[in-house]
Amino acid sequence: MKYIIAALLLPALVSAQEPAAAEHGKRYDRLLIRNVYIIDGNGTPISGPTSVVVENDRIASVGGARGEFDAVIDGEGRYLLPGFINLHAHLQDGRGGISMPFQYQFDLWLACGITTLRDVGSDRTKALRLRDQSASGEVRAPRIFLYMRAGGGTAEQARESVRRIKEAGGDGIKIGGMEREPLVALLDEAKKLGLRVAHHVGVEETDAWDDIRGGTTSIEHWYGIPDAAIPYGSQQFPPDYNYSNELDRFRWAGRLFKDADQEKLSRVLQAMVDAGVAWDPTLSIYEASRNLNAAQNQPWFKDYLHPALEKFFEASPRSHGSFFFEWTTQDEIEWKRNYQLWFKALREFAERGGTIGAGEDAGFIYRMHGFGLLHELELHQEAGFHPLDVIKHATGNNAKILGMEHELGRVKAGFKADLILVNGNPLRNLKYLYPTGTGVYENGEASWGGTIEWTIKDGFVYKGSILMENVRTIVKDAREEREASSGGGTR
């Protein structure tokens, strides 16, 4: 009789010991991720293999796996990281006059391991709706923080724009070029209302010193930092230079760092550190300036470039960043030199204790969503940072810049269940993160591997290969529709 009872109980025992494999698009009450090596977002070396337990939207434990589970992801030989945070994103449902579904961006971002993004300028009504839908799980998307655009020609207009953002439910503020008086007022009002500020400085009367005095959270890109260190006040522009002409603007931007005085630049960087102003360099968005051919011929364009982006990337004075009408060999040489000086400044900033973030600014200048952030990480490594620190820039540091360092950016109990599982050690090769894979040579054998196998956002599990197939289908359908509407023509 006891053998009959045991036989009847066997399925239940097996179920308890071996939960079902996780399925794409689901969230489980209790999920086991086992046999993984962990790369935390705090810059510490690999640990493991071990197990991680996820309960709904939180990491319940790291290193323990007791109790019953609804599903399991077997990560043997894989590496578990915090989900990446994209610090400079734009929500776009069209480019170049062609519509493009938000899901195209979302699936690319998730497939590239991005579980959180900071939107720094998009349609406010649409962005608010998408933020709520992402939070509830209604749409498959990264977590969204909205930094809404503020500004104004006078001090009172600037203050009022900040108050409107607070009332609208913005998470922070994005500002562009401003004169000094309204900028000072804007930063003061933001501080009073507890709103963080991302500043895209332009060529204007304000520079990094104004951000230092006013308490800006992060300087985006790099304008404003070398400008504050030019010994003679202004860059040596030619007499006919026009900032509104993007060919002029980007051509001479590639000559900016060499005009900065190194001693003054060091003082600027130290003052940024002392004031707690972070730096989000967005290295990847400018890289076409130093290698246009490579930017125009990225391998993932073949299957994953949406026609809206393809159109927007064409040289046109009507499309921001599409300024390559007459880009010269000398322009590329100047930008290559500019990058080396930019890298040097970033290293010095970090060595002095500054916080470096990572963002992509995709949708412009030949940068696709998700791929832009992954290449940003490679450029941080090229700048001289250890891969552990590169990962930290996109996880722990970005969480700190958002003020979410106790919720995001770590593989740690109590944190949000935002994780990525990588088939390969990204510290050995950051190309293992790319959803299109990369060449692998192990034990005398060549193969194709790498990729983020799973992205887990807020406890929802997403299979990278399925996400990319969704993207491929969106692109294929959009190309066919565009070709049909044009009566043939190009893809």
C-alpha positions in Angstrom: 0.0 0.0 0.0 2.8 2.4 0.9 4.2 2.0 -2.6 0.9 2.9 -4.2 0.7 6.1 -2.0 4.3 7.0 -3.0 3.5 6.5 -6.7 0.4 8.8 -6.4 2.5 11.4 -4.6 5.4 11.2 -7.1 4.1 13.8 -9.7 3.6 16.4 -6.9 7.0 15.7 -5.5 8.6 16.0 -9.0 6.6 19.2 -9.6 7.9 20.7 -6.3 11.5 19.7 -7.0 11.5 20.7 -10.7 9.3 23.6 -11.6 8.3 24.3 -15.1 10.6 26.2 -17.4 9.8 30.0 -17.6 7.9 31.2 -20.5 8.2 34.5 -22.4 6.0 37.3 -21.3 4.9 36.0 -17.9 5.4 37.1 -14.4 5.5 34.4 -11.7 4.8 34.5 -8.0 8.1 32.8 -7.4 10.8 32.4 -10.0 14.0 30.5 -9.5 17.1 31.6 -11.5 19.7 29.0 -10.8 23.3 28.1 -11.5 24.3 31.7 -12.5 27.4 33.8 -12.1 26.6 37.2 -10.8 28.0 40.5 -12.0 26.6 43.1 -9.6 26.1 46.7 -10.5 28.5 48.0 -7.8 31.8 47.3 -9.5 32.7 44.1 -7.6 34.0 41.0 -9.4 32.0 38.0 -10.4 30.6 35.7 -7.8 28.9 32.3 -8.0 27.6 30.0 -9.4 24.5 30.6 -7.2 20.7 31.0 -7.3 18.5 34.0 -7.3 14.8 34.0 -6.2 12.4 36.5 -7.7 9.0 37.1 -6.1 6.7 39.1 -8.4 8.6 42.4 -8.9 11.4 42.0 -6.3 14.5 40.0 -5.8 13.7 37.9 -2.7 17.1 36.3 -2.2 20.5 35.9 -3.6 22.3 32.7 -2.8 19.3 30.8 -1.4 16.6 28.7 -3.1 14.3 27.2 -0.6 10.6 26.5 -1.0 8.5 25.8 -4.1 8.7 27.8 -7.3 6.3 28.4 -10.2 9.0 28.4 -12.8 12.7 28.1 -13.3 15.4 29.6 -15.6 18.4 27.4 -15.6 21.4 29.7 -16.1 24.2 27.1 -16.1 27.3 28.8 -17.6 25.4 32.1 -17.9 25.9 35.5 -16.2 23.3 37.5 -14.4 23.5 41.3 -14.3 21.2 44.1 -13.3 19.1 45.4 -16.1 20.7 48.3 -17.9 19.4 51.8 -17.4 19.3 54.0 -20.5 19.9 57.5 -19.2 19.2 59.4 -22.4 16.2 58.1 -24.4 13.4 59.6 -26.5 10.1 58.0 -27.0 9.4 58.1 -30.7 6.4 56.9 -32.7 7.7 58.3 -36.0 10.7 59.7 -37.8 11.2 61.4 -41.1 7.4 61.7 -41.6 6.9 57.9 -41.3 5.0 56.3 -38.4 6.8 53.8 -36.2 5.2 51.8 -33.4 6.5 52.4 -29.9 6.7 48.6 -29.5 9.6 48.6 -32.0 11.6 50.7 -29.6 10.5 48.8 -26.5 11.4 45.4 -27.9 14.8 46.6 -29.1 15.5 48.1 -25.7 14.4 45.0 -23.8 16.3 42.7 -26.1 19.4 44.8 -25.5 19.0 44.4 -21.7 17.5 47.9 -21.0 14.9 47.6 -18.3 14.7 51.3 -17.3 15.0 54.4 -19.4 15.0 58.1 -18.7 13.0 59.9 -21.4 14.4 63.4 -21.9 12.0 64.8 -24.4 8.9 63.5 -26.2 5.2 64.0 -26.5 4.1 64.6 -22.9 0.6 63.1 -23.2 1.8 59.9 -24.9 4.8 59.6 -22.6 2.6 59.8 -19.4 0.3 57.1 -20.8 3.2 54.8 -21.7 4.8 55.3 -18.3 1.7 54.1 -16.6 1.1 51.2 -19.0 4.7 50.0 -18.4 4.3 50.2 -14.7 1.1 48.2 -14.7 2.5 45.6 -17.2 -0.1 46.6 -19.8 2.6 47.1 -22.4 5.9 45.2 -22.8 8.3 48.0 -22.1 11.2 49.2 -19.9 10.4 51.2 -16.8 10.1 54.9 -17.8 11.2 58.0 -15.9 9.9 61.2 -17.6 12.2 64.3 -17.6 10.0 66.8 -19.3 11.3 69.8 -21.2 11.4 73.1 -19.3 12.6 76.6 -20.3 11.6 80.2 -20.8 13.0 83.5 -21.9 12.5 85.1 -18.5 13.1 84.0 -14.9 9.4 83.8 -14.2 8.6 81.9 -17.3 11.4 79.4 -16.4 10.0 79.0 -12.9 6.4 78.5 -14.2 7.6 75.8 -16.6 9.1 73.9 -13.7 5.9 74.2 -11.7 3.8 72.9 -14.7 6.1 69.8 -14.9 5.6 69.1 -11.2 1.8 69.4 -11.5 1.9 67.2 -14.6 3.6 64.4 -12.7 7.0 64.7 -14.3 9.9 62.7 -12.7 12.4 65.4 -13.5 13.4 68.2 -15.9 15.3 68.3 -19.2 16.6 71.6 -20.3 18.5 72.7 -23.4 20.1 76.0 -24.3 19.2 78.9 -22.0 20.4 82.3 -21.0 21.9 82.7 -17.6 19.1 84.5 -15.7 16.3 82.1 -16.6 18.6 79.1 -16.1 19.5 80.2 -12.6 15.8 80.7 -11.7 14.8 77.3 -13.3 17.4 75.4 -11.3 16.4 77.2 -8.1 12.7 76.3 -8.6 13.6 72.7 -9.5 15.5 72.4 -6.2 12.6 73.8 -4.2 10.2 71.3 -5.8 12.6 68.3 -5.5 13.0 67.7 -9.3 16.2 66.4 -10.8 17.6 68.1 -13.8 19.3 66.9 -17.0 21.0 69.7 -19.0 21.9 69.5 -22.6 24.2 72.6 -22.7 24.6 74.4 -26.0 27.0 77.0 -27.3 25.7 79.9 -25.3 26.4 82.2 -22.4 26.0 79.4 -19.9 28.4 76.5 -19.3 29.3 73.9 -16.8 30.0 76.6 -14.1 26.3 77.5 -14.2 25.3 73.9 -13.7 27.8 73.6 -10.8 26.5 76.7 -9.0 22.8 75.8 -9.7 22.9 72.1 -8.8 22.2 70.4 -12.1 21.9 66.6 -11.6 23.6 65.6 -14.9 25.2 67.3 -17.9 24.2 65.5 -21.1 26.7 64.9 -23.9 29.7 67.2 -23.4 29.0 70.8 -24.5 29.5 73.2 -21.6 32.4 71.3 -20.0 35.3 72.1 -22.3 33.6 75.4 -23.1 34.1 76.4 -19.4 37.9 75.8 -19.8 38.6 77.8 -22.9 41.3 80.3 -21.9 40.3 83.1 -24.2 36.5 82.9 -23.6 35.2 81.6 -27.0 36.2 78.8 -29.3 38.1 80.0 -32.4 35.2 79.9 -34.8 35.6 81.1 -38.4 33.8 84.4 -39.1 30.9 82.7 -41.0 30.2 80.0 -38.4 26.5 79.6 -37.7 25.4 77.5 -34.8 22.0 77.0 -36.4 23.7 75.3 -39.3 24.2 71.8 -38.1 27.1 71.1 -40.5 28.9 74.1 -38.9 27.9 73.1 -35.4 29.1 69.5 -35.6 32.2 70.2 -37.6 33.5 72.7 -35.1 32.3 70.6 -32.1 35.0 68.2 -33.2 37.6 70.9 -32.5 36.3 71.9 -29.1 38.3 69.8 -26.6 41.6 70.8 -28.1 40.8 74.5 -27.4 40.3 73.9 -23.7 43.1 74.6 -21.3 44.0 71.5 -19.4 44.5 73.2 -16.0 41.2 75.0 -16.3 39.5 71.8 -17.4 40.8 70.0 -14.3 39.3 72.8 -12.1 35.9 72.4 -13.9 35.9 68.6 -13.4 36.8 68.9 -9.7 34.1 71.5 -9.2 31.6 69.2 -10.9 32.6 66.4 -8.5 32.4 68.7 -5.5 28.9 69.8 -6.5 27.7 66.3 -7.3 27.0 67.1 -11.0 27.1 63.8 -12.9 28.2 63.4 -16.5 26.2 61.4 -19.1 28.6 61.6 -22.1 26.5 59.7 -24.8 29.7 58.9 -26.6 28.0 56.6 -29.2 25.6 59.2 -30.7 28.5 61.3 -32.1 30.6 58.4 -33.4 29.5 58.8 -37.0 31.5 62.0 -36.9 34.8 60.0 -36.6 33.8 57.1 -38.9 30.9 57.9 -41.2 31.2 54.7 -43.3 31.0 52.4 -40.3 28.0 54.2 -38.9 26.1 54.0 -42.2 26.7 50.3 -42.6 26.0 48.7 -39.2 25.2 45.0 -39.8 21.9 45.0 -37.9 20.5 47.6 -40.3 19.7 44.8 -42.7 17.0 43.1 -40.7 16.1 45.6 -37.9 16.3 49.1 -39.2 12.8 50.6 -39.4 12.0 52.6 -42.6 11.2 55.6 -40.4 14.7 55.6 -39.0 16.2 54.9 -42.5 14.4 58.0 -43.9 15.4 60.2 -40.9 19.0 59.2 -41.2 19.2 60.5 -44.8 21.1 63.8 -45.1 18.5 66.6 -44.8 18.5 70.0 -43.1 15.0 69.2 -41.9 16.2 66.2 -39.7 18.2 66.9 -36.6 21.6 65.2 -36.7 21.3 64.4 -40.4 24.0 66.9 -41.4 26.4 64.8 -43.4 26.2 66.7 -46.7 29.9 67.3 -47.1 31.7 65.4 -44.3 35.4 65.4 -45.0 38.4 63.3 -44.1 39.7 66.2 -42.1 36.4 66.4 -40.1 36.8 62.7 -39.2 40.5 63.2 -38.2 39.5 66.1 -35.9 36.8 64.1 -34.3 39.1 61.1 -33.7 41.4 63.5 -31.9 38.5 65.0 -30.1 37.4 61.6 -28.8 40.9 60.9 -27.3 40.7 64.2 -25.4 37.1 63.4 -24.4 38.1 60.0 -23.1 41.0 61.6 -21.1 38.6 64.1 -19.5 36.1 61.3 -18.6 38.9 59.3 -16.9 40.1 62.3 -14.9 36.5 63.0 -13.9 36.1 59.5 -12.6 39.4 59.4 -10.9 38.5 62.6 -9.0 35.3 60.9 -7.8 32.8 61.9 -10.4 29.7 59.9 -11.4 29.6 58.8 -15.0 26.4 57.5 -16.5 25.5 55.9 -19.8 22.8 56.9 -22.3 22.4 56.5 -26.0 20.2 59.2 -27.5 19.1 56.8 -30.3 16.8 57.7 -33.2 19.4 60.2 -34.4 22.7 60.0 -36.3 22.6 56.4 -37.4 21.9 55.1 -33.9 19.3 52.4 -33.4 17.6 51.9 -30.0 19.3 49.5 -27.7 22.2 48.9 -30.0 23.2 52.5 -29.2 23.5 51.8 -25.5 25.5 48.6 -26.0 28.0 50.4 -28.2 28.1 53.2 -25.6 29.4 50.6 -23.2 32.1 49.5 -25.7 33.2 53.2 -26.0 33.4 53.5 -22.2 35.8 50.5 -22.3 37.8 52.2 -25.2 38.0 55.3 -22.9 40.0 53.2 -20.5 37.4 51.9 -18.0 37.5 48.3 -16.8 34.4 46.4 -17.9 33.3 46.0 -14.3 33.2 49.8 -14.1 31.5 50.0 -17.5 28.7 47.8 -16.3 28.5 50.0 -13.2 28.1 53.1 -15.3 24.9 51.6 -16.9 23.5 50.1 -13.7 24.5 51.4 -10.3 25.7 54.8 -11.4 22.6 55.4 -13.6 20.4 54.4 -10.7 22.2 56.9 -8.5 21.7 59.7 -11.0 18.0 58.9 -11.0 17.9 58.9 -7.2 16.9 55.2 -7.3 20.1 53.6 -6.0 18.2 51.7 -3.3 15.7 50.2 -5.8 17.5 49.7 -9.1 20.9 48.8 -10.5 21.9 45.9 -8.3 21.5 42.1 -8.1 20.5 42.4 -4.4 17.7 41.2 -2.2 15.0 43.8 -1.9 15.7 45.5 -5.2 13.4 45.5 -8.2 13.5 42.3 -10.2 15.2 43.9 -13.2 17.8 41.5 -14.5 19.5 40.2 -17.6 20.9 36.7 -18.3 23.8 36.7 -20.7 25.1 33.7 -22.6 28.8 34.5 -22.2 30.9 36.6 -19.8 30.5 40.2 -20.9 33.6 41.2 -18.9 35.5 39.1 -21.4 33.7 40.5 -24.4 31.0 43.2 -24.3 29.9 42.0 -27.7 28.2 39.1 -25.9 25.5 41.6 -25.0 24.4 42.2 -28.6 21.1 40.5 -29.5 22.5 39.6 -32.9 25.2 37.5 -31.3 29.0 37.4 -32.0 31.7 35.0 -32.9 32.9 32.7 -30.1 36.1 30.7 -30.1 36.4 28.1 -27.3 38.3 24.8 -26.9 39.7 25.1 -30.5 36.2 25.5 -32.0 34.6 28.5 -33.7 30.9 29.2 -33.3 28.3 31.9 -33.1 27.1 32.8 -29.6 26.7 35.4 -27.0 23.4 37.4 -26.6 21.2 38.3 -23.8 19.0 35.2 -23.5 16.5 36.6 -20.9 15.5 40.1 -19.9 13.5 40.4 -16.7 11.8 43.7 -16.0 9.8 44.1 -12.9 9.5 40.3 -12.7 8.2 39.9 -16.2 10.4 37.5 -18.2 11.2 38.1 -21.8 13.1 35.8 -24.2 15.6 37.8 -26.2 15.2 35.8 -29.4 11.4 36.3 -29.4 11.8 40.0 -28.9 14.1 40.3 -31.8 11.8 38.2 -34.0 9.0 40.6 -33.1 11.3 43.5 -34.2 12.1 41.7 -37.5 8.4 41.3 -38.2 7.6 44.9 -37.5 10.4 46.0 -39.9 9.4 43.5 -42.6 5.8 44.6 -42.5 6.7 48.3 -42.5 9.0 47.8 -45.5 6.4 45.9 -47.5 3.8 48.6 -46.7 6.1 51.4 -47.7 7.1 49.6 -50.9 3.5 49.0 -51.8 2.5 52.6 -51.2 5.3 53.9 -53.3 4.6 51.5 -56.2 7.9 49.6 -55.7 11.1 51.5 -55.1 13.7 50.7 -52.5 13.3 48.8 -49.3 
